[in-house]
């Protein structure tokens, strides 16, 4: 089963973003998921002290390349998991990824959205099939889902 991971990038440093995706990818891969995420093949950004939301010039990091590839990965997935925990600024990218999953009938949309998060909004809540308060709760659900547990 393919899962797309979306998480905060803008406003964060490379190390914290890379750690989140590495840890979550490792956990889900061990469960049997095929994981897709926006940081794949983006090691060239390792010198970023704080990610910005646009303006990169390398071929795989241009605004168009990032947008098209991330949406392409969402559309290839069975599940889109958007984790809004840890966001430091509003993320149009995560909202776009969630929207792409939402309008694709074959994609199951799951979000982690704490009530005090800047993204807590009716549109975001309604585009998610399931809303969890914490990343750990979401991972527990994904474990049960892949194992087909009750």
N, C-alpha and C positions, 0 to 999 in steps of 0.2 A: 504494500500500500504506500503510495507516495504522499508525502506531507510537505507543505511549504511553510517555512518559519519566517515570520516577520517580527521584528523587534526594533526598538529605537536605535538609530545610528547618528543622526544629526545632533550636534551638541555634545556628543560623547567622544572619548579618545579611542584610538584603535585597539589598545589592549583590552579595555572593558568590553567592547563590541565583539572582538575576536574570542574572548573567554566565554561570553554568553553562547555564541554560535557553536563553538567547539564542544562545550559541555553538553548543551542540549542536543546537538547532532549526535554525539557519542552515545548518549542515553537512548535516544529514539532509534538509532541504527542497531544498537544491541537488542532492542525489542523486536526488530524486524522491519521497521519503516525504512523507506528510501527517502532521504531528506534532501530537500532543495532549499536554498536560502540565498539572500542577496550578497553575501560576502564571498561566495565561491569564486575563486580565481581573481581575488582582489588584494592579494598580498602586496602589490605595489603601493598600496595605501598605508603601509605599516608605519610610515613616518608622520602620519596625521596626529597632531596633538589634540585637535578638536575637529570633528567632521562638520563640514558645511553641507547645506542642502542642495547646492548646485555649483556649477562652474569648473568641474574637473575636465581635463583635456586629454588624458590617455584614452585610447580607443575603447577600452571596456568600461571607462568611468564617465564618459560624456553623459549629459542629461538624457539624450535619446537612448543611448545604450543601456543605461540603468533602468529607465522606465520600461522599455520594450522587453528586456530580458526578464525583469522581475514579474511583469504581467504574464509573459510567456510561461514562466515557471508555475505561477498560480493556476493557469489554465490547464497545465499538464498534471496537476495534483488532484488527489482524492479529497484531501483535507487542506484547508488553509488555517493555520494557527497564528493569530496575531497577538503578541504579548505586549500590552501597553505599560506593564510595570517598568519603572525606571526611566520613563521618558522625562527629559528636561525641557523640551520645547514641543510644540504641536508638530505632528508628523503627517504631512500630506501624503507621503509615500505609503505609510501603513494604512491610511484610510483608503487610498487607491487600491492597494492590494486586497483589503477586506471587501471593497466594492466589487472588484473583479471576481472574487470567489462567490460573493453573494448573488451576482447576476448570472452565474454559471450553475445551472440546475444540478449538475453532477458533483459539485464541490460542497463538502460539509465545512461550514465556517464556525470556528471556535475562537473565542478571545479570552484573555485574562485582562480584566479591567477593574482595578480597585475603585471604589466609589469616590475617592478624593483625587482621582487622576484628571488632568486637564482635558482628556478625551471623553470624559463621561458625558455623553450626549445621546438623545433619543435616536438619531440616525444610526449611530454606531451600535447601540444596544439592539436595534431592530434588525440590523444586517447580520448579526451573529445568530447562528442556530443555538449555541450554548454560550453562556457568559459565566466565567469563574472569577472569583476574587483574587486568587493567587496562582502563580506559576506551578507550585507544587500540586494544587488541586487539579489543574489542567493535566499535568503529567500523569497523575493517578488515573484520570479518565482515559487518557491515551493508552496507558498500560492495559486497562480493562477492555478497551475497544479492540486493540490488536489481538488480545487473547480471547476475545468473544466471551468475556465473563459477564455475569449478571450483576 
